[in-house]
Amino acid sequence: MTVPTETCLQIIRRVQGRECTARSIVDAYLARSEQYQDKYRGFIQLTPDLARKQAERVDAIIGMGRKLPLAGVPFAVKDLIDVRGTATTAGCQVFKNRLADQDATIIKKLVAVGAVFMGKLNMHECAFGHSGDNSSLGRCLNPWSDSHSPGGSSSGSAVAIALDLCPIAIGSDTGGSIRFPAATCGVLGIKPTYGRISRAGALPLAWSLDHLGPMTRTAEDCALILRVLAGNDPADPSSSKQPAVDYSEEISKPLTGVRLGVPTNWFFDDLDADVASSITKVIDQLIEQGATRVDCEIPFLSEMRGAHRTILFAESANYHRPYLESQPEKYSPGVRHLLQTGLFISATDYLQAQRVRRYAREQWVKCFSQFDVLVTPSFNRPMAPIESASSGDSRIDGMGGRAILDTLWPFNLSGYPALTTPCGFTTRGLPIGVQFAARPFDEAAILRTAHQFQLITDWHLKRPS
Amino acid sequence: MSGALLTPKLVFTIAAEQLRLPLLDGDLDAIVGLLEELSAETVAMHSVKVGEREPATTYDPSLS
């Protein structure tokens, strides 16, 4: 049996070269996932029969001498993405029996190129929260510490990559929900530009802030997957017509001449000492690789924070309103209170938020012309232990002070691409992430920076004992 | 909605008469608290002089 610690590229080479079958690969990952399920609850639902059927189809196609770009690579998705014949629960009792009648666009795209679907991953209820530990369908644990949450809301996606339960996990990100758990679990996660990946077939939290994106261990794998997922989709009206790029080719370019933006405001405020030390080292290492440092001030973040909150609360409340009216008891109290609160936001406040969003984006265009890649911490401090970070508490994260997601949501409101990759550990052994962001549709710039960083470090290869 | 104007009674009235929103134990106090916090969080947003700009209706970040 194959030991499932391989990258996507290694799996593709072996399956395409007929060194092993897609069926044997997925069997190994399924066995590992079942082994870790009771303790970590990375999955809400494993689908072994469907996985084996898809793997056998891949083997048959390979047997006919054809090539598949993701031949035999197992993947799993956050349980707010539709897979025909399975329930899309969003981690909530309200949707426990919501059977999907067709595949989401990203599922169609991945399966068409030989990837093998393994199951639906755990998540913070309705994707509305960052701890990931209150899913009414089972609490997810951080593989690096039993007393810490994995972060959320794409908690199961991050746990799956950290534990090598699958080499690709898809998450969603409305205010940091891919990047925060990825950083907290020591893996790579990307939130592409708004519109880069189709959201068709994904249950929303807030339509104009929601992004889908992959988590992987390496930037090389992420580049490969993003090439498959990127592109216009008529089924998603917000999907962009910007052409996709061959990210795998772009990432091999060295960092010589890359202008590295280092914010002088906001992102480095109230930083934990271990996080500060790790990020300083990353900046030094990138400069040693040929990048040049550009200090910069990112404008309008205080104003954008209120706009992000207003849009998030109003859009999520609007989507959930019928269920809040008909079955409020099926939400956990914390999530129900957040959703109910959004119903009290006025139309004029929502429109002010969207006007501020447009204004801030205009200022960002000028600011982001000064550099090619912005570097920030992925969070300003690590997650607190579970008992003090309970998501049953409906307080808004960081209200009245610095919030743990304050380094992340600015890229949801702006729609700019951002990724996190591991860059160290705290003195207590918890992973630390560095975030790279860039201008719209320049995912190549952040993937290239992450890849070049991974070439000279091994943080992304560390695994929990 | 301005946080300064909020009272549990007002929130209850809006929930019952305008939104027809069923409230369970603990919901009213939690909503009032969250609305007060949200109101404080949006002071800076309301102070922005947005001029004649229309709301963002396309979210493609390459089109400001």
Interface residues (C-beta under 8 A of the other chain):
Chain A: T193 Y194 G195 S208 S238 S240 Q242 F300 S302 E303 M304 R305 G306 A307 R309 T310 F313 L324 E325 P328 E329 P333 R336 H337 L338 Q340 T341 L343 F344 I345 S346 D349 L351 Q352 A353 Q354 R355 V356 R357 R358 Y359 R361 E362 V365 S394 R395 I396 M399 G400 S414 G415 Y416 P440 F441
Chain B: M1 V11 I14 A15 L19 R20 L21 P22 L23 L24 G26 D27 A30 I31 G33 L34 L35 E37 L38 A40 E41 T42 V43 A44 M45 H46 S47 V48 V50 G51 R53 E54 P55 A56 T57 Y59 D60 P61 S62 S64
